[in-house]
């Protein structure tokens, strides 16, 4: 199996850290011409740079589109949660709205030896939606003067055994992405109203 991946430095490291069998050939690209004979493509820079494989219409393309849904993507695209830190998780989230395409995606991920979960095709999937809410609540607490970022991170790690505190998560993922997801979710659910302190910090970046 031959796979072409467009990834940033951290995403490449996380992709490689998951490992894959010797029978799978993986080629990383940063730009330029793209071979059209790969079995699958991974566009992990999609949210930052736009589509890298627009000319690929037959083979499946795994797209790091955590905020947008498949309705906004070409028919051969499968969403994958590849925000910084998420590819390192034991189980990778994917989403799609076509049964045969999902079956093809499952075959590819099985060939890679990756564990995965098919999740609903909604903004944020599952894990990113939960993390975004946790980060948002932490910013509400910060804005109310409950504690400092450092102390809130420490309390969350000690109290819940999370690997990172909410502000550490936001730094890894990118606060702008967290804010964009929350605003998208808030369009249909007021529980995701963005904390003023979070919006203020994003506007100051």
C-alpha positions as CSV (number, residue, x, y, z in Angstrom):
1,X,0.0,0.0,0.0
2,X,1.2,3.5,-0.9
3,X,0.1,6.5,1.1
4,X,1.0,10.2,0.5
5,X,0.8,12.5,3.5
6,X,0.9,16.3,3.7
7,X,1.8,17.3,7.3
8,X,3.4,19.9,9.4
9,X,6.4,19.1,11.6
10,X,4.4,18.1,14.7
11,X,1.8,16.2,12.7
12,X,4.5,14.2,10.9
13,X,6.1,13.3,14.2
14,X,2.7,12.2,15.6
15,X,1.9,10.2,12.4
16,X,5.2,8.4,12.6
17,X,4.9,7.8,16.3
18,X,1.8,5.6,15.6
19,X,3.9,3.3,13.4
20,X,2.9,1.2,10.4
21,X,4.0,-2.1,8.8
22,X,6.9,-2.3,6.4
23,X,4.5,-3.3,3.7
24,X,3.0,0.2,3.8
25,X,5.0,2.8,1.9
26,X,4.4,6.4,3.3
27,X,5.7,9.5,1.5
28,X,5.5,12.9,3.2
29,X,5.2,16.0,1.1
30,X,5.2,19.8,1.8
31,X,3.9,21.0,-1.6
32,X,4.4,20.8,-5.3
33,X,3.3,18.1,-7.7
34,X,1.5,15.1,-6.2
35,X,1.6,11.6,-7.5
36,X,-1.8,10.3,-8.5
37,X,-1.1,6.6,-8.1
38,X,-1.3,6.4,-4.3
39,X,-3.8,4.2,-2.6
40,X,-4.8,6.9,-0.1
41,X,-3.9,10.5,0.8
42,X,-3.7,12.3,4.2
43,X,-4.1,16.1,4.1
44,X,-3.2,17.0,7.7
45,X,-2.7,20.7,6.9
46,X,-6.2,21.3,5.4
47,X,-7.5,23.7,8.1
48,X,-4.4,25.9,7.9
49,X,-3.6,25.8,4.2
50,X,-6.7,24.5,2.3
51,X,-6.9,21.4,0.2
52,X,-3.6,19.8,-0.9
53,X,-5.1,17.1,-3.1
54,X,-7.9,18.8,-5.0
55,X,-6.9,17.0,-8.1
56,X,-7.4,13.6,-6.5
57,X,-11.0,12.5,-7.1
58,X,-10.9,8.7,-7.1
59,X,-8.8,7.6,-4.1
60,X,-9.8,8.4,-0.5
61,X,-8.4,11.5,1.1
62,X,-8.3,11.7,4.9
63,X,-8.7,15.4,5.7
64,X,-7.9,17.1,9.0
65,X,-11.2,18.9,9.0
66,X,-12.3,18.9,12.7
67,X,-14.6,22.0,12.5
68,X,-16.2,21.5,9.1
69,X,-18.3,18.5,8.1
70,X,-18.3,16.3,5.0
71,X,-21.0,18.4,3.5
72,X,-18.3,21.0,2.9
73,X,-15.8,18.5,1.4
74,X,-15.4,16.7,-1.9
75,X,-17.2,13.3,-2.0
76,X,-14.0,11.3,-1.7
77,X,-12.9,12.9,1.6
78,X,-13.0,11.3,5.1
79,X,-12.6,13.6,8.1
80,X,-9.9,12.7,10.6
81,X,-9.1,14.4,13.9
82,X,-5.5,15.3,13.4
83,X,-5.3,18.4,15.6
84,X,-2.0,18.6,17.4
85,X,-2.0,15.9,20.1
86,X,-4.9,13.9,18.8
87,X,-3.0,11.6,16.4
88,X,-1.0,10.4,19.4
89,X,-4.1,9.1,21.0
90,X,-4.6,5.3,21.0
91,X,-7.8,5.6,19.0
92,X,-8.1,8.0,16.0
93,X,-11.5,9.5,15.2
94,X,-12.8,9.5,11.6
95,X,-16.1,10.6,10.1
96,X,-17.9,10.4,6.8
97,X,-21.3,10.3,5.2
98,X,-20.8,7.5,2.7
99,X,-20.8,3.9,3.8
100,X,-18.6,2.5,1.0
101,X,-16.0,5.3,1.5
102,X,-16.0,4.6,5.3
103,X,-15.4,0.9,4.5
104,X,-12.5,1.8,2.3
105,X,-11.1,4.1,5.0
106,X,-11.4,1.3,7.6
107,X,-9.4,-1.0,5.3
108,X,-6.6,1.6,4.9
109,X,-6.4,2.3,8.7
110,X,-6.4,-1.5,9.4
111,X,-3.5,-1.8,6.9
112,X,-1.7,0.9,8.9
113,X,-2.4,-1.0,12.1
114,X,-4.2,2.0,13.7
115,X,-7.1,1.7,16.1
116,X,-9.9,4.0,15.1
117,X,-13.5,5.0,15.8
118,X,-16.1,6.1,13.3
119,X,-17.9,9.0,14.9
120,X,-20.9,11.2,13.8
121,X,-20.2,13.7,11.1
122,X,-20.6,16.8,13.3
123,X,-18.4,19.8,14.1
124,X,-15.7,18.8,16.6
125,X,-16.4,15.1,16.3
126,X,-16.3,13.9,19.9
127,X,-12.8,14.4,21.5
128,X,-12.2,17.9,20.1
129,X,-15.7,19.0,21.2
130,X,-15.1,17.8,24.7
131,X,-11.7,19.4,25.0
132,X,-13.0,22.7,23.5
133,X,-15.7,22.8,26.2
134,X,-13.2,22.1,29.0
135,X,-11.0,24.9,27.7
136,X,-13.9,27.2,27.4
137,X,-15.0,26.5,31.0
138,X,-11.4,27.1,32.2
139,X,-11.5,30.6,30.5
140,X,-14.8,31.4,32.2
141,X,-13.0,30.6,35.5
142,X,-10.0,32.7,34.5
143,X,-12.2,35.6,33.5
144,X,-14.0,35.4,36.9
145,X,-10.7,35.5,38.7
146,X,-11.0,32.1,40.2
147,X,-7.3,31.2,39.7
148,X,-4.4,31.5,37.4
149,X,-3.8,29.5,34.2
150,X,-1.0,27.5,35.8
151,X,-3.0,26.7,38.9
152,X,-6.1,25.7,36.9
153,X,-3.9,23.4,34.7
154,X,-2.4,21.8,37.8
155,X,-5.8,21.3,39.5
156,X,-7.3,19.7,36.4
157,X,-4.3,17.3,36.0
158,X,-4.2,16.3,39.7
159,X,-8.0,16.2,40.1
160,X,-8.9,14.4,36.9
161,X,-5.7,12.7,35.8
162,X,-5.8,14.5,32.5
163,X,-2.4,14.4,30.6
164,X,-2.7,18.2,30.0
165,X,-4.5,21.1,31.7
166,X,-7.0,23.1,29.6
167,X,-4.6,25.9,28.9
168,X,-1.9,23.5,27.9
169,X,-4.4,21.8,25.5
170,X,-5.3,25.2,24.0
171,X,-1.6,26.0,23.5
172,X,-1.0,22.7,21.8
173,X,-4.0,22.8,19.5
174,X,-4.1,26.5,18.9
175,X,-6.5,28.8,20.7
176,X,-7.9,30.1,17.4
177,X,-9.0,26.6,16.4
178,X,-10.7,26.1,19.8
179,X,-12.5,29.5,19.4
180,X,-13.6,28.7,15.8
181,X,-15.0,25.3,16.9
182,X,-16.9,26.9,19.8
183,X,-18.4,29.6,17.7
184,X,-19.5,26.9,15.2
185,X,-21.1,24.8,17.9
186,X,-22.7,27.9,19.5
187,X,-24.6,28.5,16.2
188,X,-27.0,25.7,17.2
189,X,-26.3,25.2,20.9
190,X,-26.0,28.0,23.5
191,X,-24.0,25.8,25.9
192,X,-21.0,26.5,23.7
193,X,-21.1,30.3,24.1
194,X,-17.5,31.4,24.0
195,X,-16.0,32.8,27.2
196,X,-15.3,36.5,26.9
197,X,-11.7,35.9,28.2
198,X,-11.1,33.4,25.5
199,X,-12.4,35.6,22.7
200,X,-10.4,38.5,24.1
201,X,-7.2,36.5,24.1
202,X,-7.8,35.3,20.5
203,X,-8.4,38.8,19.3
204,X,-5.1,39.9,20.9
205,X,-3.0,37.2,19.2
